[in-house]
Amino acid sequence: MPKAVGIDLGTTNSVISIMEGGEPTVLVNGEGARTTPSVVAFKDDQRLVGQVAKRQAVLNAQGTLFEVKRFMGRTWDEVKDEVERAPYEVVKADDGGVRFKIGDDLHSPEQVSAMVLRKLVADAKDQTGQDITQAVITVPAYFNNAQREATQNAGKIAGLDVLRIVNEPTAAALAYGLEKKGNETVLVFDLGGGTFDVSVLEVGDGVFEVKSTNGDTHLGGSDFDYAIVDWLASEFKSEYGVDLKADKQALQRMIEASEKAKIELSGLPETTISLPFIAMDPASNAPLYLEKKLSRSKFEELIRPLLNRITGPVQSALKDAGISKSEVDEIILVGGSTRVPAVKDIVKDLLGKEPNQSVNPDEVVALGAAVQAGVLVGEVDDIVLLDVTPLSLGVETKGGVFTTLIERNTTVPVRKTETFTTAEANQTGVEVHVLQGERSMAAQNKSLGRFKLEDLPPMPAGMPQIEITYDIDANGVLNVSAQEKSTGKEASITIQNTTTLSEDEVEKMVKDAEANAEADSQFKELAEARNALDSMRAQAVNVINETEDASDEDKQPLQDAIDEAQKAIDDPNVDKARFEELTQTLAAALQTFQQATAKTDGEAGSEADASDGGDEDDVIDAEFKPAE
Ligand code: AMP
């Protein structure tokens, strides 16, 4: 049976893990390591991925792509800083995105990430002897829809069926099995190689909710390494007058030695950095050695300015989640840099509690992703709902119908756009009523807010194309916008509390919907039949108005059918069958009228028909009430 894996596709390192004997397990790569640098290098027609690519990075700066995750799903305009920092060449793509230019070739961030994924999966196949086709991939909680889609596409390019994109902090909490506990507030502190993320989660009964996220996209372990490199270089310069940073090879060796020293200092009070033959003495032409003792306290002094940048985001995350530090039940450490003792001390001081560190911080996200993969392929029994919309979200359309845009249990963040139109001719505005719930009738669902899109130019009914977009971010904040396409007129509303319903409320709403399913569907069918008749009526009125020179003899039967339709629409006791019958009668009358008038005014008539039909194809047959 093909296996599903969990993949932490990290900024600096990636990890792949799988369920084995009911437990998530990290798989080692071809080099025998549990983490694989997310680095891809192009060198003499060769493509290198992982540790071998990382090792030659400084010597082949233009041909080595690293921290590609920073570019995923982002437009050229969004990544100005990243482009400036990158030692490799980044260019603007025709679609407004970015490409990495290596020689004459252009590579998208998705393609490069796919190369990393392919190596992880190929090594995992070798390791397990099993075919691997499905994966859960993690992303930072703050990733928007475009960044998530890009990650999903990277998986597809790598030949994977991406079962789900999961938030990294959620995966970390899953690895700890926190979903099995009662309601808990969890703070996930993630300090990796290049980025720092803090997230506050509400976890309980299998449901995860990201309450807030914060961080610093340019703070991580590499900065600690560079702090040591800077110190080594400046000490060396004052001793020998040689600038080691100007020599690429020397710089590469210092970076590697500094990272090694930093890692050693997580376990030891002191270490020695030793780099023989690092340079030539310009005076004597004799080889120079770099040999330096580095104590943990000196290292902490070097990185103090970096450590000071941790406090702000943690405090902001607590504030945004609306909690104090004493309300945090669990602290989870994620990312290799949380092994630095000074980092752990800061976390403890800031939150007044020992962090939980029983799971390896480099592996915890991938392990949680494997648990989720296991759930999705049925290997793990527990039902886990991750960061989902608890109820469907939609809009009230004509006849009091609730039209769903986002189904319940959709993973957030999510963005969905649909096109609507007007019910009446010359309607100058529409009211967008945003609701949440499972019932077919808007009135039975929970109203979240309303707004008006106004000042529309006079147009026939059904002509305006009004695009409604629902966009829920990772924090559950819903932004609804409406735009009329021909004028570009726009209006929107932001709703903060789409997920604050208690579990009981959600359950009650779902149960109510189930209990009333039959009645609701009858109501909906009735409303739809009434709306269909009303659309036909509006179209017929349009046609009559536009065909001024038609004779009364031709007009009368159609006018009668229109009047009869209007009477039925206004009568609350008319049933579905009657609406359908009247729609057919009206359609037939309209056709007869059009045929009769086409004889006298052939060309104009058929042109009008063609454009009417074209407009109708593009819009959903659901209409707003006029906004008065
Ligand atoms: P991650 O992005 O989570 O893989 O974290 C990678 C970063 O963690 C790199 O900067 C590593 O140098 C750093 N790191 C890994 N292990 C340790 C350790 N034991 N002590 C300090 N930093 C570490």
Boltz pocket constraint, residues with backbone or C-beta under 6 A from the ligand:
constraints:
  - pocket:
      binder: B
      contacts: [[A, 10], [A, 11], [A, 12], [A, 13], [A, 14], [A, 35], [A, 191], [A, 192], [A, 193], [A, 194], [A, 220], [A, 221], [A, 222], [A, 259], [A, 262], [A, 263], [A, 264], [A, 266], [A, 334], [A, 335], [A, 336], [A, 337], [A, 338], [A, 339], [A, 340], [A, 361], [A, 362]]
      max_distance: 6.0
